Amino acid sequence: MIRKCLFPVAGYGTRFLPATKAQPKEMLPILTKPLIQYGVEEAAAAGMMDIAMVTGRNKRAIEDHFDIVYELEDQLRGTRREERLESIRGLINDCTYSYTRQVHMRGLGDAILTGATIIGHEPFGVILADDLCVGEPGIMSQMLKVYEKYQCSIVAVEEVPHEDVNKYGIVSGNAIDDRHTLVNTMVEKPEPENAPSNLAIIGRYILTPDIFDILRNTPPGANGEVQITDALQTQAAQGNVIAYRFSGHRFDCGSIDGFVAATNFFYEKLISDRS
């Protein structure tokens, strides 16, 4: 059983300025829940009840969200509106939360390495809250089954338009079946003419603990950032990375188009559930 899930939430969210000038992008709501809560719900559904957050400046609202607000609880107690807090109450009661701060924004690889002190020496999940995923079961639950079989690092992937490969980490390798690929090549944001495939990594990982030592020895790449794909390439060279084509749908809520699409999807689902 993998118990811990890491959430890198230190980024600035510049694509949503000025809305994210003074609030975390992870707290932007899809209907009545912030993005970060959807991610924590997915982790908890997979049995990952120890939540590790790598935060940064102006991220205090995330910590407050996963805590009790006694004044609000008192005001709502015994009213019909009290039920609106049920989903977050469950997460507060069932999960534990640990926080550490990424002082300098040096890429996703550096953010994951920053979390080493609260992960320890055990396999762990990674969820990027920007990628809101819908699946049955959840994407992280699906990936756990893949990990149980292969006992190595797992990355969730999906096919993207070839002209968009320069927005993602791209993988290629030897197909095991239509959903599993043994990765041998990983490239961070290649130009379309240099991309080995159009299989893009999305914001879901299961990583083995040796990734921390690899990250410590991974030099910064483009823009001075430590890329997780560079570290995973080291594991892939040893046959220790599986790319998994998940069953479900991903919304890129780091973009305005994806954020609106997710809002529309969940609103239509809400209307359907009411009828």
Secondary structure as the mmCIF struct_conf table of DSSP 4:
data_model
#
loop_
_struct_conf.conf_type_id
_struct_conf.id
_struct_conf.beg_label_comp_id
_struct_conf.beg_label_asym_id
_struct_conf.beg_label_seq_id
_struct_conf.end_label_comp_id
_struct_conf.end_label_asym_id
_struct_conf.end_label_seq_id
STRN STRN1 LYS A 4 PRO A 8
HELX_RH_3T_P HELX_RH_3T_P1 THR A 14 PHE A 16
TURN_TY1_P TURN_TY1_P1 LEU A 17 THR A 20
BEND BEND1 LYS A 21 GLN A 23
HELX_RH_3T_P HELX_RH_3T_P2 LYS A 25 MET A 27
STRN STRN2 PRO A 29 ILE A 30
TURN_TY1_P TURN_TY1_P2 LEU A 31 THR A 32
STRN STRN3 LYS A 33 PRO A 34
HELX_RH_AL_P HELX_RH_AL_P1 LEU A 35 ALA A 45
TURN_TY1_P TURN_TY1_P3 ALA A 46 GLY A 47
STRN STRN4 ASP A 50 THR A 55
TURN_TY1_P TURN_TY1_P4 ARG A 57 ASN A 58
HELX_RH_AL_P HELX_RH_AL_P2 ARG A 60 HIS A 65
TURN_TY1_P TURN_TY1_P5 PHE A 66 PHE A 66
BEND BEND2 ASP A 67 ASP A 67
HELX_RH_AL_P HELX_RH_AL_P3 TYR A 70 LEU A 76
TURN_TY1_P TURN_TY1_P6 ARG A 77 GLY A 78
BEND BEND3 THR A 79 THR A 79
HELX_RH_3T_P HELX_RH_3T_P3 ARG A 80 LEU A 85
HELX_RH_AL_P HELX_RH_AL_P4 GLU A 86 ASP A 94
STRN STRN5 THR A 96 ARG A 101
BEND BEND4 VAL A 103 HIS A 104
HELX_RH_AL_P HELX_RH_AL_P5 LEU A 108 THR A 114
TURN_TY1_P TURN_TY1_P7 GLY A 115 GLY A 115
HELX_RH_AL_P HELX_RH_AL_P6 ALA A 116 ILE A 119
BEND BEND5 HIS A 121 GLU A 122
STRN STRN6 PHE A 124 ILE A 127
TURN_TY1_P TURN_TY1_P8 ALA A 129 ASP A 130
STRN STRN7 ASP A 131 VAL A 134
BEND BEND6 GLU A 136 PRO A 137
HELX_RH_AL_P HELX_RH_AL_P7 ILE A 139 TYR A 150
BEND BEND7 CYS A 152 CYS A 152
STRN STRN8 SER A 153 GLU A 159
HELX_RH_3T_P HELX_RH_3T_P4 HIS A 162 LYS A 167
BEND BEND8 TYR A 168 TYR A 168
STRN STRN9 GLY A 169 ALA A 175
BEND BEND9 ILE A 176 ARG A 179
STRN STRN10 HIS A 180 GLU A 188
BEND BEND10 LYS A 189 LYS A 189
HELX_RH_3T_P HELX_RH_3T_P5 PRO A 192 ASN A 194
BEND BEND11 PRO A 196 PRO A 196
BEND BEND12 ASN A 198 ASN A 198
STRN STRN11 LEU A 199 LEU A 207
TURN_TY1_P TURN_TY1_P9 PRO A 209 ASP A 210
HELX_RH_AL_P HELX_RH_AL_P8 ILE A 211 ARG A 216
TURN_TY1_P TURN_TY1_P10 ASN A 217 ASN A 217
HELX_LH_PP_P HELX_LH_PP_P1 THR A 218 PRO A 220
HELX_RH_3T_P HELX_RH_3T_P6 ALA A 222 GLY A 224
HELX_LH_PP_P HELX_LH_PP_P2 GLU A 225 GLN A 227
HELX_RH_AL_P HELX_RH_AL_P9 ILE A 228 ALA A 236
TURN_TY1_P TURN_TY1_P11 ALA A 237 GLY A 239
STRN STRN12 VAL A 241 ARG A 245
BEND BEND13 SER A 247 GLY A 248
STRN STRN13 HIS A 249 ASP A 252
TURN_TY1_P TURN_TY1_P12 CYS A 253 GLY A 254
BEND BEND14 SER A 255 SER A 255
HELX_RH_AL_P HELX_RH_AL_P10 ILE A 256 ARG A 274
#
